[in-house]
Amino acid sequence: MRRRTDDHWLVHGDNGSRRRLPVRRWHGPAEPAVAALVARCTGPTLDLGCGPGRLTLALTQAGLTAVGVDISAQAVRLTRARGAIALHGDVFAPLPAEGRWAHVLLIDGNIGIGGDPVTLLGRCHDLLRPGGTVLVELEAPGPGLWRGQAHLAIEAAGGGSRLGPPFRWARLDTVAVAGVASAAELTVREVFRRDHRWFGELATDSSGASNSSR
């Protein structure tokens, strides 16, 4: 969070493949794709894994009640410094107004939090009020659902990279999202594309009824 450069990588523990993390974008102003997400929010919104808070701020500036949540204290400080509200905590721990949020955001790969998208989306379901939605960033069609260990790698000034400790992570594409959402008692309302990125809008049952016990 302190280094605002794109020299951070997410490394998959199973095959060593890696992808660059857009840290500079996270620290910058809200990009056009964020505006498309904000336009879909009409009530109180939780930004889970808010990072430096560009989405939380964009929601706030749109006149919405918005709260960012992040396990990183530095991320929370940065979000608050931007003028938005953020809580330091775990998305799986108790959060304010559970069952009363209109929208939950999982953007910038945050569907990977905890390494189990079904459990994470089930948690989002519990946070939402009847008829609420989850706006989630997805992979382009192809990789399906991936779950496993990952590492954060940071390029060193003299070459090479420093590898952080392993943590559980996941990736989910536009095809596999339907089955994962159904397992979490959510329905895929729409899959859409903005600026070469893919997103899904997942909805709860507007009646508040549950088809199974979780």
N, C-alpha and C positions, 0 to 999 in steps of 0.2 A: 504493500500500500504506500510506502514511502517513496519508492522508486517509480516515477511516472513515465517509464519507458517500456517499449515493447520487447524486452529481453527476458520475459518470463514464459515458461513453457509448461504445459500439462503433459506428463509422460505416463503412458499406460504401462502398468507393471507386467501384463501378460506377454507383450511382444516388443516393448520398448518404443513403440511409435509415439510421436509427440506432435502437439499442435501449439502454435504460438498464441498466447493470451493477449487480447487487445487492451492492455492496461492503460495505454494513453487515451483510448476511447472512453474507458470507465471514468477517468478523471476529467474528461472534457464536458462540454455542454451536451444536452440531449440531442441525438441525431434524429433524422426524419422518421426512422422506424419507431422510435419512442413516441413521437407525436401520434402515430397511428394506433399505438397501444393505449395511450392516454385518452384518445377519442372514444375508446370502447368502455371506459370507466365512467360510471354515473353516480357512484356512491363511495363510502369509506373503503379504502384500499390498503392492503398490506403488501409491502415490497420485501419479499423474503430473500435474504442474501443480498442486501441492498448495496454492499460495497461502498464506494465513495458518495453514493446518493443521487446520481443524476436523474434516475427515474423518480425517486421520492420527491425531489425538488420539482420536477416537471409536473407531477400530479398536484403538488401543493400550489404551484403557480396557476394551474387550471381551476383552482378554487375548490379542490376536493380535500376531504380529510384523508391524509396519507401518513403512514408510519412505516419507516424502514426497520428491518430487523437483521442483525448480523452478529455472528459469533466473534468477530474481530472488533476489539475495542477501538483500534485505530480507524476502522471503517466508520464506526458510529461517530467518532469525533469529527471526521471529515464531513459526514452528512450533516451533522449539526452545524458545523462551521459554514455550510452553504445556506443555512437558514431553514432546513427541514427537520422534522422530528424523526428520531431513530432510537431504538432500544437495543441494548447490548444483551444478547441472549441466544439460546438454542431454539430453532424452529419447532423442535419436538417437546420443549418445555412449555409450561403454561404461559399463555399470552393474553393480553387484555381483550375484552369483548369477544371471546370465543363464541362462534355461532352467529355473529352479528355483522360480519364483514361482507360487503357487496362483491369485492374482488380480491383475489390474491395473485401476485405476480411472481413468476419463476423465470427470469430472463438471464441472458448471458451464461447459459449452461447450467443454471441452478437446479434444473431437474435432476442433476447428479447428486445433490446433497443427500448424504446418508447412504448412497449406493443402492437404493431400492426405490425406484419411482412409484411403485404401487403403494408402499408405505407412506411416501412423501405426499402423494396426491390424496391418500386417505386422510392424512393430517390436514391438508388444505380443505378437504370436504368438511371436516369438523369445525374449521375456522369460519366457514361461509354460512350465510343465512340462506334459507330456501330461495332458489332461483339465482344464487350467486355464481360467479364464474372464476375459473383459473385461466390466466393468460400465461402460456408457457412457450418458451423458445425451444424449437425442435431441430434435429438434424435433417438435412435433405434426405429424400427417399434413398434407401440402400442399406445402411448398417443395422437397421432393426433396433433391438434392445441389447445394450452391452452393459454388464456390471462387473466390477472387479476392483483391483487396487490401482491407485494412481499416485504420482509424486509431483510436486512442484519443483521445477528446475529453473535456476537463474544463471544466465550467462555471466561468467567471470570476466573481468576487464582484461586479464592476460590470456584469455582463451579457455576453452573447456567450460564446464558448468558445475554448479553446486546443486546436489539433489537432496530434497527435503525428505522427511519421513513419509511412509506410505499412509494413505487414507482411502476409505471406501468411496467409490465414485460410480457414476452411471451416465450413459448416453441413450437418447431415445429419438427415433426418427418419426417421420410423418405417417408411416405405414403402421408401425407397431403401437402408436399412441392409442389407437382405438381399443385394443385388448387391455392395455394397461389402465386406461381411464375406466373401462367397464369394471375391472377388478376393484377399483377404488370408488365405485358407485357414482361415477361421473359419465357424462355423455359428450362426445365430440360434437360441438355445435358447428365449428368451422375450422378448416386449416387454410392459412393464407400466407402469402409471401410479400415481403417488403424489403427492398434494397438487397436482394440476393440472400435474404435470411428467411427462415421458415418459422411460423408461429401457429399455435393452436389455441382455440377458445373452448374450454371444457366447462360444462354446466352441471349444476346440481339439479335434483328434482325440485321443481318449483313448489310442490306441495309439502316438501320437507319429509316425505315418506322414505323409508329405507327398505330395500329389497332383501337385505341380509343383515345379520349381526356382525359387527366388526369389532 
